[in-house]
Amino acid sequence: MLALLNFLAFLAITGYAVYLFAHVVYSRITFIRLGKKSNLKEDTRQRVREVLINVFGQRKLFKDKKSGCMHLILFYGFIIIQIGLIEIIIKGFIIGYEFPFGEAHKYFSLLQEWTTFLMLCAVVYASYRRYIEKLKRLQFKRDAKAAFVYIALTTLTLSILLMLGFETVMLGHKPDLVHAPFSGVIATMFSGIGTAAGTVLFYVFWWVHLLTVLTFMVFVPQSKQAHELFAMFNVYFKKVGPVGKLRKIDFEDEEVEEYGVGKIENFTQQQLIDLYACAECGRCTNMCPASGTGKSLSPMDLIVKMRDHLTEKGAAVTSRNPWMPGFVFGSTALSPSLPAESAAQEIAATAEMPNLIGDVITEEELWACTTCRNCEDQCPVANEHVDKIIDMRRYLVLTEGNMPHEATRYFQNIERQSNPWGINRKERIKWREECEDIEVPTVNETEEFEYLFWVGSMGSFDKRSQKIVQSFAKIMNLAGIQFAILGNEERNSGDTARRMGNEFLFQQLCQENIANFQAYDVKKIVTIDPHAYNTFKHEYPEFGLEAEVYHHTELIWQWIQEGRIQPMKEVKEAIAYHDSCYIGRYNEIYNIPREILKSIPGVKILEMERNKEDAMCCGAGGGMMWMEETQGKRINVDRTEQALQLNPTTIGSNCPYCLTMLSDGTKAKEVEEQVKTLDIVEIVERSIAG
């Protein structure tokens, strides 16, 4: 009778817990379905590869090696003990049950015990990092839910060892300290209590373990632990192709009434999976230049607030609507098949919800982003923060016409004169007047050329950046390269306008530039501007560009290897090298600039603490070059201070935007006379004989 009651209690409690778990998971899937159809590109091999590397290989987590090891144990430990959970459940109904593994069972027991013990150690270490070491990135969220996770996992692991220990006492077996070392020690310690007491304690901890498992199972989809369910799908369904590439808006679609995203359901379903995949680990916010300098933007909080908003709005919709959509991928937004009456109820259910922009996410947060992608590079579950921010910027700019006054001025200057300052467009080629000993032909002044040199607005109008342009033109002359510029026919690339949310202006510039490229049969483009480089290489092809695109450092290194140019003169400089975001994280070009510097006699490369993929943004990206920072410390000053810690004689870069920001940083620190700021091409020019 006791065994029957135990079994019935097990069925009732487990059944109810499974129902709750399924209900919550299904509700989250339903909320994700509120989003627009993702139209994901089919690339199964690449997607599986991403899952193997980033989920089962835990690659991103090992950016923090201690955390990576801890999480690897928890990840695989949780999988392994689930196999043992089946045996444990059966033990509650069949005394002394073991899987029919024969002699191999003792090794299975050994694996289970060591896995459980290592998981317990990992949980203890995780608690230590959060509450004793007080790791900075974990201090963003120190709530009761985090404490519950540690308590639950500790209870879950300890109850396994205690239950197995008291099972040995219950059965009157001799403890096997070789194959069951931890439960064996427990059995040895309590061997004198007798089989009756051992039986009671076995069932006590059997129920403690079962109830912990079921409670944790119901808790998971309602907390940050939901990443355990959604992260794998998020990695699999992430965008493939160039990182940071933005979605194209179809302005010819007459059914579209608003552009950008002003409501949570206007994001794609793939974007909404991000929200439930977030682990709230704080890695993104810890590396964010805006957050690190006192701005209101925190990438993690952005995702969490959007997730909570989606959950609230989704609950309001589904509570008044019995229609429950099916599988997450393959439908459009907001229950499209609902009858008019249900659709009206759906709209009414969300009418009094907080506004996504303004109430949930502030405009200050959106305009603080530099689009550096440091957050995305750090994220272990492949969340993409930047595209969501830009989608919301698009709504402000294109639908509401609401933007900072600096952005308004920037757009007007680009529209009127195709440069950010509003300088007469006919002065775009004026910089060439200072190139007395350098040949810089326009496309109309030469019969043929191999490379179109895209000078860009910075190189054309900014006095400091003009020196970079002149240095590169001189090196091309010395290398015997046939090149030409568009001169006054050149327009702005539109990259910054796109990142600031003005997709319409970007597409207009993009189409005009491509028409120009085609008119002059351009096959190869080289530029000193990483932002133009990135958009030409990865975004213009969607609009029809067919050309090879190079950053000037790529070609300089190629010409050095080919012997076209030879850095020979000694340049005695200790260079703190800064990786620009759009060459680094967007295009993974880290080694080429360093190889160039290594080839120059006398140069000593100094690596900042944050370098390569972890490099901090200079603060110019995402339109911040043209807007004032009204919150906290200036990002460029913070980055300059990081460079100055190395006592360099020069701060080196490969981007005119970065160089401007770092130059301003040295001026702010009053060290511009002692520490130079130079582009790599300027350093190369100083070393080339001739």
C-alpha positions as CSV (number, residue, x, y, z in Angstrom):
1,M,0.0,0.0,0.0
2,L,2.9,2.4,0.9
3,A,4.6,1.7,-2.4
4,L,1.3,2.3,-4.3
5,L,0.7,5.6,-2.5
6,N,4.3,6.6,-3.3
7,F,3.8,5.8,-7.0
8,L,0.5,7.7,-7.2
9,A,2.1,10.7,-5.5
10,F,4.9,10.5,-8.0
11,L,2.5,10.4,-11.0
12,A,0.4,13.3,-9.7
13,I,3.3,15.6,-8.8
14,T,5.4,14.8,-11.9
15,G,2.4,15.1,-14.2
16,Y,1.4,18.5,-12.9
17,A,5.0,19.7,-13.1
18,V,5.4,18.5,-16.7
19,Y,2.1,20.3,-17.5
20,L,3.3,23.5,-16.0
21,F,6.6,23.2,-17.8
22,A,5.0,22.6,-21.1
23,H,2.5,25.4,-20.6
24,V,5.2,28.0,-19.8
25,V,7.5,26.8,-22.7
26,Y,4.5,26.8,-25.1
27,S,3.5,30.3,-24.0
28,R,7.1,31.6,-24.7
29,I,6.9,30.0,-28.2
30,T,3.6,31.7,-28.7
31,F,5.0,35.0,-27.6
32,I,7.9,34.6,-30.1
33,R,5.3,33.9,-32.8
34,L,4.0,37.4,-32.4
35,G,7.0,38.5,-34.3
36,K,7.3,38.7,-38.1
37,K,8.4,35.8,-40.2
38,S,12.2,35.6,-40.2
39,N,12.8,34.3,-43.8
40,L,16.0,32.7,-42.7
41,K,18.6,31.7,-45.3
42,E,18.9,27.9,-45.7
43,D,22.4,26.9,-44.7
44,T,22.1,23.8,-42.6
45,R,25.8,22.9,-42.6
46,Q,26.9,26.3,-41.4
47,R,24.2,26.3,-38.7
48,V,25.1,22.9,-37.4
49,R,28.7,24.0,-37.3
50,E,27.8,27.0,-35.2
51,V,25.9,24.8,-32.8
52,L,28.8,22.4,-32.5
53,I,31.3,25.2,-31.9
54,N,29.3,27.6,-29.7
55,V,26.9,25.3,-27.9
56,F,28.7,22.0,-27.5
57,G,32.2,23.5,-27.8
58,Q,31.3,26.5,-25.5
59,R,33.7,28.7,-27.5
60,K,32.5,32.1,-26.4
61,L,32.4,31.1,-22.7
62,F,36.1,30.5,-22.7
63,K,36.8,34.2,-23.3
64,D,36.7,34.0,-19.5
65,K,38.6,30.8,-18.9
66,K,37.6,30.3,-15.3
67,S,33.9,30.8,-16.1
68,G,34.3,28.7,-19.2
69,C,35.6,25.7,-17.3
70,M,32.9,26.1,-14.6
71,H,30.2,26.3,-17.2
72,L,31.6,23.4,-19.2
73,I,31.3,21.2,-16.1
74,L,27.7,22.4,-15.5
75,F,26.7,22.0,-19.1
76,Y,27.9,18.4,-19.6
77,G,27.4,17.5,-16.0
78,F,23.7,18.3,-16.3
79,I,23.4,16.2,-19.4
80,I,25.2,13.2,-17.9
81,I,23.2,13.1,-14.6
82,Q,19.9,13.1,-16.6
83,I,20.8,9.6,-17.7
84,G,21.3,8.7,-14.0
85,L,18.0,10.4,-13.1
86,I,16.1,7.7,-14.9
87,E,17.8,5.0,-12.8
88,I,17.2,7.1,-9.6
89,I,13.5,7.4,-10.3
90,I,13.1,3.7,-10.8
91,K,15.0,3.1,-7.6
92,G,12.1,4.7,-5.7
93,F,9.8,1.9,-6.9
94,I,12.2,-1.1,-7.3
95,I,14.5,-1.4,-4.3
96,G,18.2,-1.7,-5.3
97,Y,17.4,-1.3,-9.1
98,E,20.4,-0.7,-11.4
99,F,20.6,-0.4,-15.2
100,P,21.4,-3.8,-16.7
101,F,24.9,-2.9,-17.6
102,G,26.5,-5.9,-15.9
103,E,30.1,-5.4,-14.8
104,A,30.1,-2.0,-16.7
105,H,27.6,-0.6,-14.2
106,K,30.4,0.1,-11.7
107,Y,32.0,2.4,-14.2
108,F,28.7,4.1,-14.9
109,S,28.4,4.6,-11.2
110,L,31.9,6.1,-11.0
111,L,31.1,8.5,-13.9
112,Q,27.8,9.6,-12.2
113,E,29.4,10.2,-8.8
114,W,32.4,12.2,-10.1
115,T,30.1,14.2,-12.4
116,T,27.8,15.0,-9.5
117,F,30.7,16.0,-7.3
118,L,32.3,18.2,-10.0
119,M,28.9,19.9,-10.6
120,L,28.7,20.6,-6.9
121,C,32.2,22.1,-6.9
122,A,31.2,24.2,-10.0
123,V,28.1,25.5,-8.2
124,V,30.1,26.4,-5.1
125,Y,32.7,28.2,-7.3
126,A,29.9,30.1,-9.2
127,S,28.5,31.3,-5.8
128,Y,31.9,32.4,-4.8
129,R,32.4,34.4,-7.9
130,R,29.1,36.2,-7.5
131,Y,28.9,36.7,-3.7
132,I,32.5,36.6,-2.4
133,E,34.8,37.7,-5.3
134,K,31.9,39.9,-6.5
135,L,32.8,39.7,-10.1
136,K,31.9,43.0,-11.7
137,R,29.9,41.7,-14.6
138,L,27.7,39.6,-12.2
139,Q,26.8,42.6,-10.1
140,F,24.3,43.8,-12.6
141,K,21.9,41.1,-11.4
142,R,22.1,39.9,-7.8
143,D,18.5,39.0,-7.3
144,A,16.6,36.2,-5.6
145,K,16.4,34.1,-8.8
146,A,20.1,33.9,-9.0
147,A,20.3,32.7,-5.4
148,F,17.6,30.2,-6.1
149,V,19.6,28.7,-9.0
150,Y,22.6,28.1,-6.7
151,I,20.4,26.6,-3.9
152,A,18.5,24.4,-6.3
153,L,21.7,23.0,-8.0
154,T,23.4,22.5,-4.7
155,T,20.3,20.6,-3.4
156,L,20.1,18.6,-6.6
157,T,23.7,17.4,-6.5
158,L,23.9,16.8,-2.7
159,S,20.6,14.9,-2.7
160,I,22.0,12.4,-5.3
161,L,25.0,11.6,-3.2
162,L,23.0,11.4,0.1
163,M,20.3,9.2,-1.5
164,L,22.9,6.8,-3.0
165,G,24.7,6.7,0.3
166,F,21.6,5.9,2.3
167,E,20.6,3.3,-0.4
168,T,23.8,1.4,0.5
169,V,22.9,1.5,4.2
170,M,19.3,0.5,3.4
171,L,20.5,-2.5,1.4
172,G,23.1,-3.4,4.0
173,H,25.8,-3.4,1.3
174,K,29.5,-2.8,1.9
175,P,30.4,0.7,0.6
176,D,32.3,0.7,-2.7
177,L,34.8,3.5,-2.1
178,V,36.4,2.8,-5.5
179,H,33.4,3.1,-7.8
180,A,31.1,5.1,-5.6
181,P,33.6,7.2,-3.6
182,F,31.4,10.0,-2.4
183,S,28.2,8.1,-1.6
184,G,30.5,5.4,-0.2
185,V,31.9,7.9,2.3
186,I,28.4,8.9,3.3
187,A,27.4,5.2,3.7
188,T,30.5,4.6,5.9
189,M,29.7,7.5,8.1
190,F,26.1,6.4,8.7
191,S,26.6,2.6,8.6
192,G,25.5,2.3,12.2
193,I,22.0,3.7,11.9
194,G,20.4,0.5,10.7
195,T,18.5,-0.5,7.6
196,A,15.2,1.0,8.8
197,A,16.6,4.5,9.3
198,G,18.6,4.1,6.1
199,T,15.3,3.3,4.2
200,V,13.6,6.4,5.6
201,L,16.5,8.7,4.8
202,F,16.8,7.1,1.3
203,Y,13.2,8.0,0.5
204,V,13.5,11.4,2.1
205,F,16.4,12.4,-0.2
206,W,14.8,10.6,-3.1
207,W,11.8,12.9,-2.8
208,V,14.1,15.9,-2.1
209,H,15.9,15.2,-5.3
210,L,12.7,14.6,-7.3
211,L,11.0,17.7,-6.0
212,T,14.1,19.8,-6.7
213,V,14.3,18.5,-10.3
214,L,10.6,19.2,-10.9
215,T,10.7,22.6,-9.2
216,F,13.7,23.6,-11.2
217,M,12.1,22.3,-14.4
218,V,9.1,24.6,-13.9
219,F,11.4,27.5,-12.9
220,V,13.7,27.3,-15.9
221,P,11.5,28.7,-18.7
222,Q,10.3,31.6,-16.4
223,S,13.8,32.8,-15.6
224,K,17.2,33.6,-17.1
225,Q,17.7,29.8,-17.1
226,A,15.4,29.8,-20.1
227,H,18.6,30.1,-22.1
228,E,19.1,26.4,-21.4
229,L,16.0,25.8,-23.6
230,F,16.4,28.5,-26.2
231,A,20.2,29.1,-26.6
232,M,20.7,26.2,-28.9
233,F,17.9,27.2,-31.2
234,N,19.1,30.8,-31.1
235,V,22.6,29.8,-32.2
236,Y,21.1,27.5,-35.0
237,F,18.7,30.1,-36.3
238,K,21.1,33.1,-36.1
239,K,21.8,35.1,-39.3
240,V,24.5,33.5,-41.4
241,G,26.8,35.6,-43.5
242,P,28.7,38.8,-42.7
243,V,28.3,39.7,-39.0
244,G,26.6,43.0,-38.3
245,K,24.9,43.1,-41.7
246,L,21.6,44.9,-41.4
247,R,18.2,44.0,-42.8
248,K,17.2,45.8,-46.0
249,I,13.9,47.8,-45.9
250,D,11.7,47.5,-49.0
251,F,10.5,51.0,-49.6
252,E,8.5,49.9,-52.6
253,D,6.2,47.8,-50.5
254,E,3.0,49.9,-50.5
255,E,1.5,47.9,-47.6
256,V,4.1,49.0,-45.1
257,E,2.7,51.8,-43.0
258,E,5.7,52.4,-40.7
259,Y,9.4,51.7,-41.0
260,G,11.7,50.4,-38.3
261,V,10.5,48.8,-35.1
262,G,8.3,50.7,-32.7
263,K,6.4,47.7,-31.3
264,I,7.9,44.5,-29.9
265,E,5.9,42.3,-32.3
266,N,7.5,44.1,-35.3
267,F,10.8,42.4,-34.6
268,T,11.4,39.1,-36.5
269,Q,10.8,35.8,-34.7
270,Q,14.5,35.2,-34.9
271,Q,15.2,38.4,-33.1
272,L,12.7,37.6,-30.4
273,I,14.3,34.2,-29.7
274,D,17.3,36.3,-28.6
275,L,15.3,37.7,-25.7
276,Y,14.6,34.3,-24.1
277,A,18.1,33.0,-25.0
278,C,19.8,35.7,-22.8
279,A,21.7,34.1,-19.9
280,E,22.0,37.5,-18.1
281,C,25.7,36.8,-17.6
282,G,26.6,40.5,-18.0
283,R,29.4,39.8,-20.5
284,C,27.9,42.2,-23.0
285,T,27.4,45.0,-20.6
286,N,30.9,44.5,-19.1
287,M,32.5,45.1,-22.5
288,C,30.1,47.8,-23.7
289,P,32.0,51.2,-24.1
290,A,28.8,53.1,-23.5
291,S,28.0,51.3,-20.3
292,G,31.6,51.4,-19.1
293,T,31.7,55.2,-19.4
294,G,28.5,55.9,-17.5
295,K,25.9,56.0,-20.3
296,S,22.4,54.7,-19.7
297,L,22.8,51.9,-22.2
298,S,23.4,48.4,-20.9
299,P,23.1,45.7,-23.6
300,M,22.0,43.1,-21.1
301,D,19.3,45.3,-19.5
302,L,18.1,46.2,-23.0
303,I,17.5,42.5,-23.8
304,V,16.0,41.8,-20.4
305,K,13.6,44.7,-20.6
306,M,12.5,43.8,-24.0
307,R,12.0,40.2,-22.9
308,D,9.9,41.2,-20.0
309,H,7.9,43.5,-22.3
310,L,7.3,40.7,-24.8
311,T,6.2,38.4,-22.0
312,E,3.8,41.0,-20.6
313,K,2.4,41.8,-24.0
314,G,2.2,38.2,-25.1
315,A,0.4,37.3,-21.9
316,A,-2.1,40.1,-22.5
317,V,-2.8,38.9,-26.1
318,T,-3.1,35.2,-25.3
319,S,-5.2,35.7,-22.2
320,R,-8.0,37.1,-24.4
321,N,-7.4,34.9,-27.3
322,P,-7.8,31.1,-27.2
323,W,-6.1,30.7,-30.6
324,M,-2.7,29.3,-30.0
325,P,-0.2,29.2,-32.9
326,G,1.8,26.2,-33.7
327,F,5.5,25.9,-34.4
328,V,7.6,29.0,-34.0
329,F,9.1,29.3,-37.4
330,G,6.8,29.8,-40.4
331,S,4.1,32.4,-39.6
332,T,3.7,36.2,-39.7
333,A,2.8,38.6,-36.9
334,L,0.0,38.9,-34.5
335,S,-2.2,35.9,-35.2
336,P,-2.9,36.7,-38.9
337,S,-5.6,34.1,-39.3
338,L,-7.8,35.5,-36.5
339,P,-11.3,36.6,-37.3
340,A,-12.0,40.4,-37.1
341,E,-13.6,40.1,-33.6
342,S,-10.6,38.2,-32.2
343,A,-8.2,40.6,-33.8
344,A,-10.0,43.5,-32.2
345,Q,-9.7,41.8,-28.8
346,E,-6.0,41.3,-29.5
347,I,-5.5,45.0,-30.2
348,A,-7.5,46.0,-27.2
349,A,-5.5,43.7,-25.0
350,T,-2.3,45.6,-25.9
351,A,-3.7,49.1,-26.1
352,E,-2.6,50.1,-22.6
353,M,0.8,48.4,-22.7
354,P,3.9,50.5,-22.2
355,N,5.5,51.8,-25.4
356,L,8.5,49.9,-26.5
357,I,10.4,53.1,-27.2
358,G,10.1,55.7,-24.4
359,D,8.6,53.5,-21.7
360,V,10.6,50.3,-22.0
361,I,13.7,51.5,-23.9
362,T,14.6,55.1,-23.6
363,E,15.9,57.2,-26.5
364,E,19.0,57.9,-24.6
365,E,19.8,54.2,-24.6
366,L,19.3,53.9,-28.3
367,W,21.5,56.9,-29.2
368,A,24.3,55.8,-26.9
369,C,25.2,52.8,-28.9
370,T,28.4,53.0,-31.0
371,T,27.5,49.8,-33.0
372,C,30.9,48.4,-32.1
373,R,29.5,44.8,-31.6
374,N,31.6,44.2,-28.6
375,C,28.4,43.0,-26.9
376,E,27.6,40.5,-29.7
377,D,31.2,39.2,-29.8
378,Q,31.1,38.4,-26.1
379,C,27.6,36.8,-26.0
380,P,27.8,33.0,-25.5
381,V,24.3,32.5,-26.8
382,A,24.7,34.5,-30.1
383,N,22.4,37.4,-29.2
384,E,22.5,40.3,-31.6
385,H,21.9,43.6,-29.8
386,V,23.0,46.1,-32.5
387,D,20.4,45.3,-35.2
388,K,17.6,45.7,-32.6
389,I,18.9,49.1,-31.6
390,I,19.2,50.2,-35.2
391,D,15.7,48.9,-36.0
392,M,14.4,51.1,-33.2
393,R,16.4,54.0,-34.4
394,R,14.9,53.5,-37.8
395,Y,11.5,53.8,-36.3
396,L,12.4,57.1,-34.6
397,V,14.0,58.6,-37.7
398,L,11.8,57.3,-40.6
399,T,8.4,56.9,-38.9
400,E,8.4,59.5,-36.2
401,G,11.0,62.0,-37.5
402,N,12.4,62.1,-34.0
403,M,16.1,62.3,-33.5
404,P,18.8,64.3,-31.8
405,H,19.4,67.7,-33.4
406,E,23.0,66.6,-34.3
407,A,21.6,63.7,-36.3
408,T,19.2,66.1,-38.1
409,R,22.0,68.3,-39.1
410,Y,24.1,65.4,-40.2
411,F,21.4,64.0,-42.5
412,Q,20.7,67.5,-43.9
413,N,24.4,68.0,-44.7
414,I,24.7,64.6,-46.3
415,E,21.5,65.2,-48.4
416,R,22.7,68.6,-49.6
417,Q,26.4,68.3,-50.0
418,S,27.1,64.6,-49.4
419,N,29.4,65.2,-46.5
420,P,28.8,65.5,-42.7
421,W,30.0,69.1,-42.5
422,G,27.9,70.6,-45.3
423,I,31.0,71.8,-47.1
424,N,30.5,72.5,-50.8
425,R,30.7,69.2,-52.6
426,K,32.8,70.7,-55.3
427,E,35.6,71.0,-52.7
428,R,35.8,67.2,-52.3
429,I,38.9,67.1,-54.5
430,K,40.6,70.1,-53.1
431,W,42.9,68.1,-50.9
432,R,44.7,67.0,-54.1
433,E,46.1,70.5,-54.5
434,E,48.6,69.8,-51.7
435,C,49.9,66.7,-53.4
436,E,52.7,68.3,-55.3
437,D,54.9,65.3,-55.7
438,I,52.1,62.7,-55.8
439,E,50.1,61.6,-58.8
440,V,46.4,61.3,-58.0
441,P,44.4,61.0,-61.2
442,T,40.6,61.1,-61.4
443,V,38.7,58.5,-63.4
444,N,38.3,61.0,-66.1
445,E,42.0,61.8,-66.2
446,T,43.3,58.3,-66.9
447,E,42.4,55.7,-69.5
448,E,42.7,52.7,-67.2
449,F,43.1,51.9,-63.6
450,E,43.2,48.8,-61.4
451,Y,41.9,50.2,-58.2
452,L,39.3,52.9,-57.5
453,F,40.6,54.7,-54.5
454,W,37.5,55.6,-52.4
455,V,38.8,58.6,-50.4
456,G,35.6,59.1,-48.3
457,S,34.3,62.1,-46.6
458,M,36.8,62.1,-43.8
459,G,39.7,61.8,-46.3
460,S,38.3,64.5,-48.5
461,F,37.3,67.2,-46.0
462,D,39.0,66.5,-42.7
463,K,42.5,68.1,-42.6
464,R,44.0,65.4,-40.4
465,S,42.5,62.5,-42.4
466,Q,43.8,64.2,-45.6
467,K,47.3,63.3,-44.5
468,I,46.4,59.7,-44.4
469,V,45.0,59.9,-47.9
470,Q,48.2,61.6,-49.2
471,S,50.4,59.0,-47.5
472,F,48.5,56.1,-49.1
473,A,48.5,57.8,-52.5
474,K,52.3,58.2,-52.3
475,I,52.7,54.6,-51.4
476,M,50.6,53.5,-54.3
477,N,52.8,55.7,-56.6
478,L,55.9,54.0,-55.1
479,A,54.4,50.6,-55.6
480,G,53.6,51.3,-59.2
481,I,49.8,50.8,-58.7
482,Q,47.4,52.1,-61.3
483,F,44.6,53.8,-59.4
484,A,42.1,56.7,-59.8
485,I,39.6,58.6,-57.6
486,L,36.1,59.8,-58.4
487,G,37.0,63.3,-57.3
488,N,33.9,65.5,-57.0
489,E,31.7,62.7,-58.3
490,E,32.3,60.8,-55.1
491,R,29.5,60.8,-52.6
492,N,29.2,59.7,-49.0
493,S,29.1,55.9,-48.6
494,G,26.0,56.1,-46.4
495,D,27.2,53.7,-43.8
496,T,26.8,56.1,-40.9
497,A,23.4,57.2,-42.1
498,R,22.3,53.6,-42.1
499,R,23.6,53.0,-38.5
500,M,21.9,56.1,-37.4
501,G,18.6,54.8,-38.7
502,N,18.2,56.6,-42.0
503,E,17.8,53.6,-44.2
504,F,16.2,55.7,-46.9
505,L,19.2,58.0,-47.2
506,F,21.6,55.1,-47.2
507,Q,19.8,53.3,-50.0
508,Q,19.7,56.5,-52.1
509,L,23.5,57.0,-51.7
510,C,24.1,53.3,-52.2
511,Q,22.3,53.3,-55.6
512,E,24.0,56.5,-56.7
513,N,27.4,55.1,-55.8
514,I,26.8,51.8,-57.5
515,A,25.7,53.6,-60.6
516,N,28.9,55.5,-60.6
517,F,31.0,52.4,-60.1
518,Q,29.3,50.7,-63.0
519,A,29.7,53.8,-65.2
520,Y,33.4,53.6,-64.8
521,D,33.6,49.8,-64.9
522,V,35.1,49.6,-61.3
523,K,36.3,46.1,-60.5
524,K,38.4,46.8,-57.4
525,I,37.9,49.4,-54.6
526,V,40.3,50.3,-51.9
527,T,39.6,52.7,-49.0
528,I,41.2,54.0,-45.8
529,D,37.8,54.0,-44.2
530,P,36.8,50.8,-42.4
531,H,33.1,51.8,-42.3
532,A,33.0,52.3,-46.1
533,Y,35.0,49.1,-46.5
534,N,32.5,47.1,-44.5
535,T,29.4,48.5,-46.2
536,F,30.9,48.2,-49.7
537,K,32.0,44.6,-49.0
538,H,29.0,43.2,-47.2
539,E,26.0,45.4,-47.7
540,Y,26.3,47.0,-51.2
541,P,26.3,43.6,-53.0
542,E,22.6,43.2,-51.9
543,F,21.9,46.3,-54.0
544,G,23.9,45.2,-57.0
545,L,27.6,46.0,-56.4
546,E,30.0,43.6,-58.1
547,A,33.6,44.5,-57.1
548,E,36.4,43.4,-54.9
549,V,36.8,45.6,-51.9
550,Y,40.0,46.2,-49.9
551,H,41.1,48.0,-46.9
552,H,44.4,49.9,-47.4
553,T,46.2,47.8,-44.8
554,E,45.3,44.6,-46.7
555,L,47.0,46.0,-49.9
556,I,50.0,47.4,-48.0
557,W,50.7,44.0,-46.5
558,Q,50.3,42.4,-49.9
559,W,52.7,44.8,-51.6
560,I,55.3,44.4,-48.8
561,Q,55.1,40.6,-49.4
562,E,55.4,41.1,-53.1
563,G,58.4,43.4,-52.7
564,R,56.6,46.3,-54.3
565,I,57.4,48.4,-51.2
566,Q,60.1,47.8,-48.7
567,P,60.1,49.4,-45.2
568,M,63.8,50.0,-44.7
569,K,64.3,53.2,-42.7
570,E,64.2,52.7,-38.9
571,V,61.2,54.2,-37.1
572,K,61.9,54.3,-33.4
573,E,58.4,54.3,-32.1
574,A,56.7,52.4,-29.2
575,I,53.2,52.0,-30.7
576,A,50.1,51.3,-28.7
577,Y,48.0,49.8,-31.5
578,H,44.2,50.3,-31.5
579,D,42.0,47.8,-33.4
580,S,39.1,49.6,-35.1
581,C,35.8,47.9,-34.7
582,Y,34.8,47.8,-38.4
583,I,38.1,46.2,-39.4
584,G,38.4,44.0,-36.3
585,R,35.1,42.6,-35.0
586,Y,33.2,43.2,-38.2
587,N,35.8,41.7,-40.5
588,E,38.3,39.9,-38.3
589,I,41.4,41.7,-39.6
590,Y,43.7,41.6,-36.6
591,N,47.0,40.2,-37.7
592,I,47.7,42.1,-41.0
593,P,48.1,45.5,-39.3
594,R,50.4,44.0,-36.7
595,E,52.5,42.2,-39.4
596,I,52.9,45.5,-41.2
597,L,54.2,47.1,-38.0
598,K,56.5,44.2,-37.4
599,S,58.0,44.7,-40.8
600,I,59.1,48.2,-40.0
601,P,62.6,48.5,-38.4
602,G,62.6,50.0,-35.0
603,V,58.9,49.7,-34.2
604,K,57.9,48.2,-30.9
605,I,54.2,47.1,-30.7
606,L,52.5,47.6,-27.4
607,E,49.3,45.7,-26.8
608,M,46.6,47.3,-24.7
609,E,44.8,45.1,-22.2
610,R,41.8,45.2,-24.4
611,N,43.0,44.3,-27.9
612,K,41.9,42.4,-31.0
613,E,38.4,41.1,-30.6
614,D,38.2,42.5,-27.1
615,A,39.4,46.0,-28.2
616,M,37.3,48.9,-26.9
617,C,35.6,51.2,-29.4
618,C,37.0,54.7,-29.9
619,G,33.5,56.1,-29.5
620,A,33.0,57.3,-33.1
621,G,30.8,54.5,-34.5
622,G,27.0,54.5,-35.0
623,G,27.0,58.2,-35.7
624,M,28.5,59.1,-32.3
625,M,31.3,60.8,-34.2
626,W,28.8,63.6,-35.0
627,M,26.9,63.7,-31.7
628,E,27.8,65.0,-28.3
629,E,28.2,62.6,-25.4
630,T,25.9,64.0,-22.7
631,Q,26.3,61.2,-20.2
632,G,29.3,60.0,-18.2
633,K,32.9,60.1,-19.4
634,R,33.8,60.5,-23.1
635,I,34.6,57.1,-24.6
636,N,37.5,58.3,-26.6
637,V,39.2,59.7,-23.5
638,D,38.7,56.4,-21.7
639,R,40.3,54.5,-24.7
640,T,43.2,57.0,-24.9
641,E,43.9,56.5,-21.2
642,Q,44.1,52.7,-21.8
643,A,46.7,53.4,-24.4
644,L,48.7,55.9,-22.3
645,Q,49.0,53.3,-19.5
646,L,51.6,51.6,-21.8
647,N,53.8,54.8,-22.0
648,P,53.8,54.8,-25.9
649,T,55.4,57.3,-28.1
650,T,52.6,56.8,-30.7
651,I,49.1,55.5,-30.7
652,G,48.5,53.7,-34.0
653,S,45.3,53.0,-35.8
654,N,43.9,52.0,-39.2
655,C,40.8,54.2,-39.3
656,P,40.4,58.0,-39.8
657,Y,37.5,58.1,-37.3
658,C,39.5,56.3,-34.7
659,L,42.5,58.6,-35.3
660,T,40.4,61.7,-34.9
661,M,38.9,60.4,-31.6
662,L,42.3,59.3,-30.2
663,S,43.9,62.6,-31.3
664,D,41.1,64.4,-29.4
665,G,41.8,62.1,-26.5
666,T,45.5,63.0,-26.3
667,K,44.5,66.7,-26.4
668,A,42.1,66.1,-23.6
669,K,44.9,64.5,-21.6
670,E,47.3,67.3,-22.6
671,V,49.9,64.8,-24.0
672,E,49.6,65.6,-27.7
673,E,53.1,66.9,-27.8
674,Q,54.6,63.8,-26.2
675,V,52.3,61.1,-27.9
676,K,51.6,61.1,-31.6
677,T,48.6,59.6,-33.2
678,L,49.3,58.0,-36.6
679,D,47.6,55.8,-39.1
680,I,49.6,52.7,-40.1
681,V,50.1,54.0,-43.6
682,E,51.8,57.1,-42.3
683,I,54.2,55.0,-40.3
684,V,54.9,52.8,-43.3
685,E,55.6,56.0,-45.4
686,R,58.2,57.1,-42.9
687,S,60.0,53.8,-43.3
688,I,60.1,53.6,-47.1
689,A,63.2,54.7,-48.9
690,G,62.7,56.9,-51.9
